[in-house]
Amino acid sequence: MNKELLRFIRTSKGMTQQELADLMGVTQSLIYAYENGRKPIAKHRVQQLRNIFSDDYVERCKRFLDG
């Protein structure tokens, strides 16, 4: 998962960075760092995001962004 995909998924669900951070048990500043490429998204966080948003939704968003 890359920063663009994370931001797209979050905003398409109408979530703020803080709301996502609360669901993940992390800080808003970490979500900000992920979305701005300041920190790579750890593999276990990618899995956590796939659990929150569902694998199917993540894959559909990925295909949409890939054109």
C-alpha positions as CSV (number, residue, x, y, z in Angstrom):
1,M,0.0,0.0,0.0
2,N,1.3,3.4,-0.9
3,K,0.6,6.9,0.4
4,E,-1.8,7.8,-2.4
5,L,-3.9,4.7,-1.9
6,L,-4.1,5.2,1.9
7,R,-5.3,8.8,1.5
8,F,-7.7,7.8,-1.2
9,I,-9.2,5.0,0.8
10,R,-9.5,7.1,4.0
11,T,-11.1,10.1,2.3
12,S,-13.4,8.0,0.2
13,K,-14.8,6.7,3.4
14,G,-15.2,10.2,4.7
15,M,-12.7,9.6,7.6
16,T,-10.3,12.1,9.1
17,Q,-6.8,11.2,9.9
18,Q,-7.7,11.2,13.6
19,E,-10.6,8.9,13.1
20,L,-8.4,6.4,11.3
21,A,-5.7,6.7,13.9
22,D,-8.2,6.0,16.6
23,L,-9.3,2.8,14.8
24,M,-5.8,1.7,14.4
25,G,-4.6,2.6,17.9
26,V,-1.9,5.0,16.6
27,T,-1.4,8.8,16.5
28,Q,-2.8,11.1,13.9
29,S,0.8,12.2,13.3
30,L,1.7,8.7,12.2
31,I,-1.2,8.7,9.6
32,Y,0.0,12.1,8.4
33,A,3.5,10.7,8.1
34,Y,2.2,7.7,6.1
35,E,0.1,9.9,3.8
36,N,3.0,12.3,3.1
37,G,5.6,9.7,2.5
38,R,7.6,10.6,5.6
39,K,7.4,7.1,7.0
40,P,6.9,3.8,5.1
41,I,3.7,1.9,6.1
42,A,4.8,-1.2,8.0
43,K,3.5,-4.6,6.8
44,H,1.5,-5.2,10.0
45,R,-0.2,-1.8,9.5
46,V,-1.1,-2.6,5.9
47,Q,-2.8,-5.8,7.2
48,Q,-4.5,-3.8,9.8
49,L,-5.8,-1.3,7.2
50,R,-7.0,-4.2,5.0
51,N,-8.9,-5.5,8.0
52,I,-10.5,-2.1,8.7
53,F,-11.5,-1.4,5.1
54,S,-11.7,-5.0,3.7
55,D,-9.4,-6.5,1.2
56,D,-12.0,-6.2,-1.5
57,Y,-12.4,-2.5,-1.0
58,V,-8.7,-1.9,-1.0
59,E,-8.3,-3.8,-4.2
60,R,-11.1,-1.9,-5.9
61,C,-9.6,1.4,-4.9
62,K,-6.2,0.2,-6.1
63,R,-7.6,-0.7,-9.5
64,F,-9.4,2.7,-9.7
65,L,-6.2,4.6,-9.0
66,D,-4.2,2.5,-11.5
67,G,-6.7,3.6,-14.2
